[in-house]
Amino acid sequence: MSDSTTSAGGGLWRRIPLWQKILAGLALGVLTGALLGEDASVFKPLGDIFINAIKMLIVPLVFSTLVVGITAMRDPQKMGRIGARTIALYLLTTAFAIAIGLFASWLFQPGTGLEMSFDSAVEAKEAPSLREILVNLVPQNPIDALANGNILQIIVFAIGLGISLTLIGDKGEPVVRVFESFAEAMVKLTNIVMAFAPIGVFGLIAHVAGSYGLEVLLPLAKVIGVAYLASALHVLLVYSGLLALLGRLNPLRYLQGILDALVVAYSSASSSGTLPVSLRCARNNLGVSEGVSGFVLPVGATINMDGTAIYQGVVAVFIAQLIGVDLSLADYGMIIVTGTLASIGTAGVPGAGLVMLSIVMAQIGLPLEAIAVIAGIDRLLDMARTSVNVAGDLMVTTLVGKSEGELDESVYNAPRKS
C-alpha cells in the first residue's frame, strides 16, 4: 500500500510541468522571506549551490553547442545571413524597449511627489571604443577565455573552429562527432541540474524577499511597478507581435514554451546563467533546430539588452521627474538613439546596465549622483530586466529559425501541459 502510494505520488510529481514546480518554489520562498525576514538568508546556500551548478554548465554548453551549430549549417554564407538577421532583430527590439520604458514613465510619472537626496556620487562610465570592442573580441589564448568565462571571446573561437571543421570536410567528422556527443551530454546534465531548480529558486527568493523590507520598497514601489509593467508590455506586445506579424506564429505557444526559462531568469537575474534552460526550451518546446538555437541564443545572452533598455527609459524619466527636470522631445529621442547604440558597445562589459544608464544620463544632462537612488532596489529591477532579455533571446531564435526553415512547427504548436 505504501509502495503504491509512494509510486503514485512520484508519478504525480513527474507529471507536473517544471515551470509550475519552480513557480511553487518561488511562491514558497516569498512567503518564507516575508515571515522570517533577514533570518530567511539561512536558505541562501540552496540558491547558491543551484546557481553554481548552472554556471558550471555555461562555458562547456556554449562552446560545444556553438561548434555543433556551426558545423550543422555546413554553409558559412548561411551563418553570415543568420548572424545579420539576429543582430538586426536585437537592435530593433532594443529601440522598441527604450521607447516603451520612456512612454510608461511619462504616462505614470513614478518620480512625481517624491523627495530624495543624493548622498553618494556615481562616477561617469565610458563605453569602450569601437577599436577596443573589435580587438577584445579575439582571444589571445582561447583556453584562458574558456577558463575566465569570456563569452564573447568563446563565441568567436567556437565560430572559427566550427567553420574550420566544416571546411576540412571528412577529416573533421571525427571531431564533429566528439562535439556532438559532448553537447548531448551537456544537455543531459542540464536536465539533471534543472530537476533541482525548485529548491534552488526557493533558496534564492527567500533570501531576496527577506532582505527587502517594506520600508525600502514602499517609497519606490511606483518605479518598480512601472518597470515591471513596461517589461510585461514589451514581451506581450513587441515580442508576441513580431512573432505573429513576421513569423505567422501563435504567440501563446511561444509564451507557454518559454515559462521554464523565464522563471529561472527572474530568480537568478542572470541571462548567461539561464542559457542552458533557454537552449532546452528552444529545442524541446519551440522546435528550433540545434544549429540555429546553438548559434543565436549564446549571441543573444551576450548582446541582447532589451530589459536593460526598458530599465534605462524608466529610470531616466524617473530621475528627471525626481529632480524636476522637464525632458524635451529631443531628449526622448536622444535617450532612444544613445541607448540603442550603447547596447552594442557595452553588452559584454561587467555592470553593463550602469554603464549604459550613465551614458544616457550624461547625454541629456541628468546628475549621475541620482543613480544612487535606485541602488537599493536594483536587484528587483534586475530580475525583471533579465526576464525580458531571456524572452527576447528566445523570440529572436524562434523568428530566425522560422525564416531559415529550421523551426519544427509540429513541436512549436504542440499542446503544453497546464
C-alpha positions in Angstrom: 0.0 0.0 0.0 2.7 2.4 1.0 4.8 1.4 -2.0 1.9 2.1 -4.4 1.1 5.4 -2.7 4.7 6.5 -3.0 4.8 5.4 -6.6 1.6 7.3 -7.3 3.0 10.4 -5.6 6.3 10.2 -7.5 4.4 9.8 -10.8 2.2 12.8 -10.0 5.3 14.9 -9.2 6.9 13.9 -12.5 3.7 14.9 -14.4 3.7 18.5 -13.0 5.4 20.8 -15.6 8.8 22.1 -14.5 7.7 25.8 -14.6 4.9 25.0 -12.1 7.3 23.4 -9.7 9.7 26.3 -10.0 6.8 28.8 -9.5 5.8 26.9 -6.4 9.4 27.2 -5.1 9.3 30.9 -5.8 6.0 31.5 -4.0 7.2 29.5 -1.0 10.4 31.5 -1.0 8.5 34.8 -1.0 6.3 33.6 1.9 9.3 32.3 3.9 11.2 35.6 3.4 8.1 37.6 4.5 7.7 35.5 7.6 11.4 35.2 8.7 12.8 38.4 7.4 16.6 38.5 7.3 16.7 35.1 9.0 15.5 33.6 5.7 19.1 34.1 4.5 19.7 30.7 6.1 18.3 29.2 2.9 20.5 31.2 0.6 23.1 28.3 0.3 20.4 26.3 -1.5 20.2 29.0 -4.1 24.0 29.5 -4.3 24.5 25.8 -5.0 21.9 25.9 -7.8 23.5 29.0 -9.3 26.9 27.4 -9.1 25.6 24.3 -10.9 24.0 26.5 -13.6 27.3 28.5 -14.0 29.2 25.2 -14.3 27.2 24.4 -17.4 27.6 27.7 -19.2 31.1 27.6 -20.8 31.1 23.9 -21.9 27.5 24.2 -23.1 28.0 27.4 -25.1 31.2 26.2 -26.6 30.0 22.7 -27.6 26.6 23.9 -28.9 28.1 26.7 -30.9 30.6 24.4 -32.6 27.9 21.8 -33.3 25.5 24.6 -34.5 28.1 25.9 -37.0 29.0 22.5 -38.3 25.4 21.6 -38.7 24.8 24.6 -41.0 27.7 23.4 -43.3 27.4 26.8 -45.1 29.4 29.9 -43.9 27.1 32.1 -46.0 24.1 30.8 -44.2 25.8 31.6 -40.9 26.5 35.1 -42.0 22.9 35.6 -43.0 21.6 34.3 -39.7 24.1 36.5 -37.8 23.0 39.6 -39.7 19.3 38.8 -39.0 20.0 38.1 -35.4 21.8 41.4 -34.7 19.3 43.4 -36.7 16.4 42.0 -34.7 18.1 42.6 -31.4 18.8 46.2 -32.2 15.2 46.7 -33.4 13.7 45.3 -30.2 16.1 47.3 -28.1 14.9 50.5 -29.7 11.3 49.4 -29.0 12.2 48.6 -25.4 13.6 52.0 -24.6 10.6 53.7 -26.2 8.2 51.6 -24.1 10.1 52.4 -20.9 10.0 56.1 -21.7 6.3 56.1 -22.5 5.4 54.1 -19.3 7.4 56.6 -17.1 5.9 59.6 -18.9 2.4 58.2 -18.5 2.6 57.1 -14.8 5.0 59.7 -13.5 6.8 57.5 -10.9 9.1 60.3 -9.7 6.5 62.9 -9.1 5.8 63.7 -5.4 9.0 62.0 -4.1 11.7 63.9 -2.3 15.1 62.3 -2.0 18.6 63.5 -1.6 21.6 62.2 -3.4 24.3 61.4 -0.8 26.6 59.3 -2.9 28.2 60.3 -6.1 28.4 57.9 -9.0 31.3 58.1 -11.4 30.5 58.5 -15.0 31.2 55.4 -17.0 32.5 55.3 -20.5 31.6 52.8 -23.2 34.6 51.0 -24.8 35.7 52.4 -28.1 34.9 50.5 -31.4 38.6 49.7 -31.6 38.6 48.1 -28.1 35.5 46.2 -28.8 36.9 44.7 -32.0 40.3 43.9 -30.5 38.8 42.3 -27.4 36.6 40.0 -29.5 39.5 37.9 -30.5 41.1 35.9 -27.6 44.9 35.8 -27.3 44.5 32.5 -25.6 41.3 30.5 -26.1 42.0 28.4 -23.1 42.2 31.5 -21.0 38.9 32.7 -22.4 37.3 29.4 -21.6 38.7 29.4 -18.0 37.6 33.0 -17.4 34.2 32.6 -19.0 34.6 35.4 -21.5 31.5 34.6 -23.5 32.2 36.9 -26.5 35.7 35.5 -27.0 34.4 32.0 -26.6 31.8 32.7 -29.3 34.4 34.0 -31.7 36.7 31.0 -31.1 33.8 28.5 -31.4 32.6 30.1 -34.7 36.2 29.9 -36.1 36.6 26.3 -35.0 33.2 25.3 -36.4 33.9 26.9 -39.8 37.3 25.3 -39.9 35.8 21.8 -39.2 33.3 22.4 -41.9 35.9 23.5 -44.5 38.1 20.4 -44.0 35.2 18.1 -44.8 35.5 14.4 -44.0 38.7 14.9 -42.0 36.8 17.0 -39.5 34.0 14.5 -39.0 35.6 12.6 -36.1 36.0 15.8 -34.1 32.5 16.9 -35.0 31.1 13.7 -33.6 33.0 14.2 -30.4 31.5 17.7 -30.0 28.0 16.3 -30.8 28.4 13.7 -28.1 29.7 16.2 -25.7 26.9 18.7 -26.4 24.3 15.9 -25.8 26.0 15.1 -22.5 25.8 18.7 -21.5 22.1 18.8 -22.4 21.5 15.8 -20.2 23.5 17.3 -17.4 21.3 20.4 -17.8 18.2 18.3 -17.3 19.7 16.8 -14.2 20.5 20.2 -12.7 17.1 21.6 -13.6 15.4 18.8 -11.6 16.7 20.7 -8.5 15.6 24.1 -9.8 12.5 24.4 -7.5 14.8 24.0 -4.4 17.4 26.4 -5.7 14.8 29.1 -6.6 13.2 28.7 -3.2 16.6 29.5 -1.5 17.3 32.5 -3.8 13.9 34.1 -3.4 13.6 33.5 0.3 16.9 35.4 0.7 15.8 38.3 -1.6 12.3 38.6 0.0 13.8 38.6 3.5 16.4 41.2 2.6 14.0 43.8 1.3 11.5 45.2 3.8 8.5 47.4 3.1 10.4 50.4 4.5 12.8 50.1 1.5 10.2 49.2 -1.2 7.2 51.4 -0.4 8.8 54.8 -1.4 10.0 53.4 -4.7 7.1 51.0 -5.3 5.8 53.1 -8.2 9.0 53.0 -10.2 9.2 49.2 -9.6 5.6 48.8 -10.8 6.2 51.0 -13.9 9.4 49.0 -14.8 7.5 45.7 -14.4 4.6 46.9 -16.4 6.8 48.1 -19.2 8.6 44.8 -19.2 5.4 42.8 -19.5 4.1 45.1 -22.3 7.3 44.6 -24.2 7.0 40.8 -24.1 3.3 40.7 -24.7 3.1 43.4 -27.5 6.5 43.6 -29.2 7.7 40.0 -29.0 4.3 38.5 -29.5 3.5 41.0 -32.2 6.7 40.3 -34.2 6.1 36.5 -33.9 2.6 37.0 -35.3 3.4 39.5 -38.0 6.8 38.3 -39.2 6.7 34.6 -38.3 2.9 33.9 -38.7 3.2 32.0 -35.4 0.8 31.7 -32.4 2.4 33.9 -29.7 0.6 31.9 -27.0 2.6 28.9 -27.8 5.8 30.9 -27.6 4.8 32.3 -24.1 3.9 28.8 -22.9 7.2 27.4 -24.3 9.5 29.8 -22.5 8.0 29.7 -19.0 10.8 27.5 -17.6 13.4 29.9 -18.8 11.5 33.0 -17.5 11.1 31.7 -14.0 14.8 30.8 -13.8 15.8 34.1 -15.3 13.7 36.0 -12.8 15.0 34.2 -9.8 18.7 34.1 -10.9 18.9 37.6 -12.6 21.4 36.2 -15.0 20.9 35.8 -18.8 24.0 33.7 -19.1 23.1 31.6 -16.2 19.7 30.9 -17.8 21.3 29.9 -21.1 21.2 26.2 -20.5 17.4 26.4 -19.8 16.9 28.7 -22.8 18.5 26.1 -25.1 16.3 23.4 -23.6 13.2 25.5 -24.2 14.1 26.5 -27.7 14.6 22.9 -28.8 12.1 20.9 -26.8 9.3 23.5 -26.6 9.7 25.8 -29.6 11.0 23.3 -32.1 14.1 25.4 -33.2 16.9 23.4 -34.7 20.1 22.6 -32.9 22.1 24.7 -35.4 20.0 27.9 -35.1 19.4 27.7 -31.3 23.1 26.8 -30.7 24.2 30.0 -32.5 21.5 32.6 -31.8 21.0 32.0 -28.1 24.6 32.4 -26.9 24.9 35.5 -29.0 21.7 36.9 -27.6 22.7 36.1 -24.0 25.7 38.2 -24.6 24.5 41.2 -26.6 20.7 41.4 -26.2 19.9 44.3 -23.8 16.1 44.8 -24.1 15.4 44.5 -20.4 18.3 46.9 -19.6 16.9 49.3 -22.3 13.5 49.4 -20.6 15.3 50.0 -17.3 17.1 52.9 -18.9 14.0 54.5 -20.2 12.1 54.1 -16.9 14.9 55.3 -14.7 16.0 58.2 -16.8 12.5 59.7 -16.8 12.0 58.8 -13.1 15.2 60.7 -12.2 14.2 63.7 -14.3 10.8 63.8 -12.6 12.5 63.4 -9.2 14.7 66.5 -9.6 12.0 68.5 -11.5 13.6 68.5 -15.0 11.3 68.6 -18.0 12.6 66.5 -20.8 12.0 67.7 -24.4 11.1 65.6 -27.4 14.8 65.9 -28.4 15.8 64.4 -25.0 13.5 61.5 -25.5 14.9 60.9 -29.0 18.5 61.1 -27.6 17.7 58.5 -25.0 16.4 56.1 -27.6 19.3 56.6 -30.0 22.0 56.7 -27.4 20.6 53.7 -25.5 20.3 51.6 -28.7 23.9 52.4 -29.9 25.4 52.0 -26.4 23.9 48.5 -26.1 26.3 47.4 -28.9 29.4 48.6 -27.1 28.6 47.7 -23.5 26.8 44.4 -23.7 29.9 42.3 -22.9 31.1 44.7 -20.2 30.6 43.9 -16.5 28.0 46.2 -15.0 26.6 46.9 -18.4 23.3 48.3 -17.1 25.1 51.0 -15.1 27.4 51.8 -18.0 24.5 52.3 -20.4 22.5 54.3 -17.9 25.3 56.7 -17.1 26.0 57.2 -20.8 22.3 58.1 -21.4 22.1 60.3 -18.4 25.2 62.2 -19.4 23.8 62.8 -22.9 20.6 64.5 -21.5 22.4 66.4 -18.7 21.0 64.5 -15.7 23.1 64.3 -12.5 24.8 60.9 -12.2 24.6 61.0 -8.4 20.9 60.3 -8.9 21.7 56.7 -9.9 22.3 56.0 -6.2 18.6 56.4 -5.6 17.7 53.1 -7.2 20.7 51.2 -5.8 18.6 49.7 -3.0 16.1 48.2 -5.4 18.4 47.4 -8.3 18.2 43.6 -7.6 14.4 43.7 -8.0 14.7 45.6 -11.2 17.5 43.3 -12.4 15.2 40.3 -12.1 12.6 41.9 -14.4 15.1 43.1 -17.0 16.8 39.7 -17.1 13.5 38.0 -17.7 12.9 40.4 -20.7 16.3 39.7 -22.1 15.8 35.9 -22.0 12.3 36.2 -23.5 13.9 38.3 -26.3 16.6 35.8 -26.9 14.0 33.1 -27.4 11.8 35.2 -29.6 14.6 36.1 -32.0 15.8 32.5 -32.0 12.3 31.4 -33.0 11.9 34.0 -35.7 15.4 33.2 -37.2 14.6 29.5 -37.1 11.3 30.2 -38.9 13.0 32.3 -41.6 15.6 29.7 -42.2 13.1 26.8 -42.4 14.6 25.3 -39.2 11.6 25.5 -37.0 9.6 22.4 -36.4 6.1 23.8 -36.2 4.6 20.5 -35.0 6.7 20.9 -31.9 6.0 24.6 -31.6 2.3 24.1 -31.9 2.1 21.0 -29.7 -0.3 21.4 -26.7 1.5 22.2 -23.5 0.8 20.6 -20.1 -1.1 23.1 -18.0 
